[in-house]
Amino acid sequence: MFEALRRLVSDSVPGSAGAHSRVHPHDVRIAACALLVELACADGQFSDEEQHRILEIMQRHFGVDAAGAKELLAEAAAANRDAVDHFVFTRQVVKEYNVGQRIVLAELMWQVVLADGDFDEQEAYLIRKMANLLELEPAYLSQARKSAE
């Protein structure tokens, strides 16, 4: 009984993956991709352009083939659905990526947000929030946007 209560509480703690999550704590690629998926869905749609852009990013930056990119995307989307909040992913990225790598991730985040040609307030809020959780200064986020455009 106490074990069940402990699992229930740990599933609801912000920044935890939860007992039923498919988050792979050792695979930062899934954490990074989950952040991209969350941004792509921020406006209520996961457009074909955004999905295609994420698949390209997975292939180019993580060195996987098309099938591997689709598998990573599916795992990241499932992890994103199962996670309590973004902190579980941003914490993992901060732990494993240096500042330069996080700036590159910010540029990739902008590429996904801008992929469908529509940039709304929810996406703007979420990208600023994620950049803060990724411990990136506003100047880095601005530089990443210019590079992505």
Solvent accessible surface area in square Angstrom, and as a share of the most:
residue,aa,sasa,rsa
1,M,186,0.83
2,F,172,0.72
3,E,87,0.39
4,A,51,0.40
5,L,84,0.42
6,R,140,0.51
7,R,112,0.41
8,L,120,0.60
9,V,86,0.50
10,S,41,0.26
11,D,33,0.17
12,S,75,0.49
13,V,68,0.39
14,P,98,0.61
15,G,1,0.01
16,S,27,0.18
17,A,28,0.22
18,G,23,0.22
19,A,59,0.46
20,H,156,0.70
21,S,24,0.15
22,R,141,0.51
23,V,18,0.11
24,H,61,0.27
25,P,106,0.67
26,H,145,0.65
27,D,22,0.11
28,V,20,0.12
29,R,84,0.31
30,I,5,0.02
31,A,1,0.01
32,A,1,0.00
33,C,0,0.00
34,A,0,0.00
35,L,0,0.00
36,L,1,0.00
37,V,6,0.03
38,E,44,0.20
39,L,0,0.00
40,A,0,0.00
41,C,51,0.30
42,A,19,0.14
43,D,30,0.16
44,G,70,0.67
45,Q,118,0.53
46,F,71,0.30
47,S,23,0.15
48,D,113,0.59
49,E,95,0.43
50,E,0,0.00
51,Q,71,0.32
52,H,111,0.49
53,R,44,0.16
54,I,0,0.00
55,L,24,0.12
56,E,67,0.30
57,I,1,0.00
58,M,0,0.00
59,Q,70,0.31
60,R,144,0.53
61,H,76,0.34
62,F,45,0.19
63,G,69,0.67
64,V,31,0.18
65,D,99,0.51
66,A,56,0.43
67,A,72,0.56
68,G,19,0.18
69,A,0,0.00
70,K,127,0.54
71,E,108,0.48
72,L,12,0.06
73,L,13,0.06
74,A,63,0.49
75,E,50,0.22
76,A,0,0.00
77,A,21,0.16
78,A,3,0.02
79,A,0,0.00
80,N,27,0.14
81,R,172,0.63
82,D,57,0.29
83,A,18,0.14
84,V,68,0.39
85,D,45,0.24
86,H,28,0.12
87,F,84,0.35
88,V,9,0.05
89,F,2,0.01
90,T,0,0.00
91,R,115,0.42
92,Q,16,0.07
93,V,0,0.00
94,V,35,0.20
95,K,168,0.71
96,E,79,0.35
97,Y,31,0.12
98,N,93,0.48
99,V,65,0.37
100,G,42,0.40
101,Q,84,0.37
102,R,17,0.06
103,I,32,0.16
104,V,67,0.38
105,L,4,0.02
106,A,0,0.00
107,E,46,0.21
108,L,10,0.05
109,M,0,0.00
110,W,13,0.05
111,Q,30,0.14
112,V,0,0.00
113,V,0,0.00
114,L,47,0.23
115,A,33,0.25
116,D,41,0.21
117,G,74,0.71
118,D,77,0.40
119,F,69,0.29
120,D,50,0.26
121,E,139,0.63
122,Q,90,0.40
123,E,0,0.00
124,A,11,0.08
125,Y,115,0.44
126,L,6,0.03
127,I,1,0.00
128,R,131,0.48
129,K,75,0.32
130,M,0,0.00
131,A,3,0.03
132,N,110,0.57
133,L,48,0.24
134,L,0,0.00
135,E,115,0.52
136,L,10,0.05
137,E,110,0.49
138,P,113,0.71
139,A,72,0.55
140,Y,75,0.29
141,L,17,0.08
142,S,56,0.36
143,Q,99,0.44
144,A,1,0.01
145,R,80,0.29
146,K,148,0.63
147,S,67,0.43
148,A,23,0.18
149,E,130,0.58
